[in-house]
Amino acid sequence: MSRITRTLAAVLMSGALGAGLLVVASPASAATCPTTRSPRIDGGEAHWNLSCLDGDLKVTGWVDDTRADAKCAVVRIDPYHGSTREFRACGSGTRKTFDETFYGTDSADVTLYLR
């Protein structure tokens, strides 16, 4: 990596950190039915199940905020057909459950991150 590229990367990273824009995220889990995941990141954890019935996707689970840091643990569900939904647990020890159905699809990207 050139010196200019490293300097630019350092400036951009420090700017993102200073603005509070950097979030910790688990990799998106592109999943089809049936799938179960239990990701953990520093500050949050989650568990979800994907199941299908008659061409529709059902996603059930929970997200926990595990750190007192003024950030929320968030699960984002982005189905291949339908509207994206997010579920937030805010405050250390807080759990948010979810039970959502997405019609006409059998897969979604599901991600755990902090915001």
KEKE-3310 file (N, C-alpha, C; in steps of 0.2 Angstrom, whole numbers, plus 5000, padded with zeros to 4 digits):
npx = (5004:5003:5011:5003:4990:4989:4989:4978:4968:4970:4966:4952:4947:4950:4941:4929:4928:4928:4916:4907:4902:4907:4903:4901:4900:4892:4895:4884:4871:4867:4854:4843:4828:4828:4836:4847:4855:4867:4874:4888:4894:4905:4897:4884:4872:4863:4850:4842:4830:4826:4812:4801:4785:4773:4779:4782:4793:4797:4804:4811:4816:4828:4837:4850:4856:4872:4881:4885:4885:4879:4875:4865:4860:4857:4846:4845:4834:4834:4824:4824:4813:4802:4800:4813:4817:4821:4826:4829:4838:4841:4851:4860:4858:4845:4833:4826:4813:4808:4796:4793:4785:4788:4782:4781:4794:4810:4821:4834:4845:4852:4858:4868:4872:4879:4872)
npy = (4994:5011:5026:5037:5031:5024:5035:5042:5032:5031:5044:5044:5034:5039:5050:5043:5036:5047:5053:5044:5035:5022:5005:4990:4974:4959:4947:4948:4936:4927:4918:4904:4894:4879:4888:4892:4903:4910:4923:4933:4948:4961:4969:4965:4951:4938:4928:4918:4910:4904:4899:4891:4891:4887:4895:4907:4916:4915:4923:4921:4926:4933:4948:4954:4967:4969:4977:4991:5005:5015:5012:5003:4986:4978:4969:4966:4963:4959:4954:4945:4948:4960:4972:4979:4975:4981:4977:4982:4982:4991:4997:4989:4972:4972:4963:4961:4953:4945:4941:4938:4938:4936:4938:4928:4925:4915:4918:4928:4942:4942:4952:4956:4970:4985:5000)
npz = (5000:4996:5002:5002:5000:5013:5022:5018:5021:5035:5039:5034:5042:5056:5055:5053:5065:5075:5071:5076:5067:5064:5065:5073:5065:5062:5049:5035:5034:5022:5019:5017:5019:5029:5042:5055:5066:5078:5081:5088:5094:5099:5111:5108:5105:5096:5091:5078:5068:5052:5043:5031:5023:5012:5002:5009:5020:5037:5050:5066:5082:5093:5100:5109:5119:5126:5132:5142:5133:5127:5115:5103:5101:5085:5074:5058:5045:5028:5016:5001:4993:4998:5012:5021:5038:5055:5071:5088:5102:5116:5129:5141:5144:5139:5130:5114:5106:5090:5077:5062:5046:5029:5013:4999:4997:5000:5006:5014:5019:5034:5048:5062:5071:5079:5084)
capx = (5000:5007:5011:4997:4984:4989:4988:4971:4964:4970:4962:4945:4946:4949:4935:4923:4928:4927:4909:4903:4899:4909:4899:4904:4894:4893:4894:4877:4870:4863:4851:4837:4825:4829:4843:4847:4861:4868:4880:4889:4899:4907:4891:4877:4872:4857:4848:4837:4828:4822:4808:4797:4779:4769:4783:4783:4798:4796:4810:4809:4822:4829:4843:4852:4862:4876:4886:4883:4890:4875:4873:4859:4862:4852:4846:4842:4832:4833:4822:4825:4807:4799:4803:4818:4815:4826:4824:4834:4839:4845:4852:4864:4853:4839:4832:4820:4811:4804:4793:4791:4784:4789:4778:4784:4802:4812:4828:4835:4851:4851:4864:4868:4877:4878:4871)
capy = (5000:5017:5030:5041:5027:5023:5041:5043:5027:5033:5050:5042:5030:5043:5054:5039:5035:5053:5055:5039:5031:5015:5001:4983:4970:4952:4947:4947:4929:4926:4912:4901:4890:4881:4891:4894:4907:4913:4927:4937:4954:4965:4973:4962:4944:4937:4921:4918:4904:4905:4893:4893:4888:4889:4900:4913:4916:4917:4924:4922:4926:4939:4952:4957:4972:4966:4981:4998:5009:5020:5010:4997:4980:4978:4964:4969:4957:4961:4949:4946:4951:4963:4977:4977:4977:4981:4976:4985:4981:4997:4996:4983:4967:4972:4959:4962:4947:4946:4936:4942:4934:4939:4934:4927:4924:4910:4919:4935:4943:4944:4955:4959:4975:4990:5007)
capz = (5000:4995:5008:5001:5002:5020:5025:5017:5025:5042:5039:5034:5048:5061:5054:5055:5073:5078:5070:5078:5062:5063:5069:5073:5062:5060:5042:5033:5034:5017:5021:5014:5024:5035:5044:5062:5068:5084:5081:5094:5092:5106:5113:5106:5103:5093:5088:5074:5064:5046:5041:5026:5023:5006:4998:5013:5024:5043:5054:5073:5086:5098:5100:5116:5120:5131:5135:5143:5129:5124:5108:5103:5096:5080:5069:5051:5040:5022:5012:4994:4991:5003:5015:5026:5045:5060:5078:5092:5110:5118:5136:5143:5147:5136:5124:5110:5102:5084:5074:5056:5040:5023:5009:4992:4997:5004:5008:5017:5022:5041:5051:5069:5072:5084:5081)
cpx = (5005:5006:5005:4990:4984:4987:4980:4966:4964:4966:4954:4943:4945:4943:4929:4922:4926:4919:4905:4900:4901:4905:4902:4898:4897:4892:4887:4877:4865:4860:4844:4835:4828:4836:4842:4854:4861:4874:4881:4895:4900:4901:4884:4878:4864:4856:4842:4836:4824:4818:4803:4791:4775:4773:4784:4789:4796:4803:4808:4816:4822:4836:4844:4857:4866:4882:4883:4887:4886:4873:4868:4862:4856:4852:4842:4841:4831:4831:4823:4819:4803:4803:4808:4815:4821:4823:4830:4833:4843:4845:4855:4859:4847:4839:4825:4819:4808:4802:4789:4790:4785:4786:4781:4791:4804:4819:4829:4842:4849:4858:4863:4874:4875:4877:4870)
cpy = (5006:5021:5035:5037:5026:5029:5043:5038:5029:5039:5048:5038:5034:5047:5050:5038:5041:5055:5050:5035:5024:5011:4994:4979:4963:4952:4945:4939:4928:4919:4910:4896:4883:4883:4893:4897:4910:4917:4931:4942:4957:4970:4970:4955:4943:4930:4922:4912:4907:4899:4896:4888:4891:4895:4907:4911:4918:4917:4925:4922:4932:4942:4955:4962:4970:4970:4988:5003:5014:5018:5004:4992:4979:4972:4967:4963:4961:4956:4950:4949:4954:4969:4975:4979:4976:4980:4978:4984:4986:4996:4989:4978:4967:4967:4961:4955:4949:4940:4939:4937:4939:4935:4934:4927:4918:4911:4927:4936:4946:4946:4957:4964:4980:4997:5012)
cpz = (5000:5001:5008:5003:5009:5024:5024:5021:5032:5043:5039:5040:5054:5061:5056:5062:5076:5077:5073:5073:5061:5068:5068:5070:5061:5052:5040:5032:5028:5018:5018:5020:5023:5038:5051:5063:5075:5084:5087:5091:5099:5107:5111:5104:5100:5092:5084:5070:5058:5044:5035:5026:5017:5003:5002:5018:5031:5047:5061:5077:5091:5097:5107:5115:5126:5134:5136:5140:5125:5116:5108:5099:5092:5076:5064:5047:5034:5017:5005:4990:4997:5007:5021:5033:5050:5067:5083:5099:5112:5126:5138:5147:5144:5130:5121:5106:5095:5081:5068:5050:5034:5017:5002:4991:5001:5007:5010:5019:5029:5044:5058:5069:5077:5081:5087)
residu = (MET:SER:ARG:ILE:THR:ARG:THR:LEU:ALA:ALA:VAL:LEU:MET:SER:GLY:ALA:LEU:GLY:ALA:GLY:LEU:LEU:VAL:VAL:ALA:SER:PRO:ALA:SER:ALA:ALA:THR:CYS:PRO:THR:THR:ARG:SER:PRO:ARG:ILE:ASP:GLY:GLY:GLU:ALA:HIS:TRP:ASN:LEU:SER:CYS:LEU:ASP:GLY:ASP:LEU:LYS:VAL:THR:GLY:TRP:VAL:ASP:ASP:THR:ARG:ALA:ASP:ALA:LYS:CYS:ALA:VAL:VAL:ARG:ILE:ASP:PRO:TYR:HIS:GLY:SER:THR:ARG:GLU:PHE:ARG:ALA:CYS:GLY:SER:GLY:THR:ARG:LYS:THR:PHE:ASP:GLU:THR:PHE:TYR:GLY:THR:ASP:SER:ALA:ASP:VAL:THR:LEU:TYR:LEU:ARG)
# end
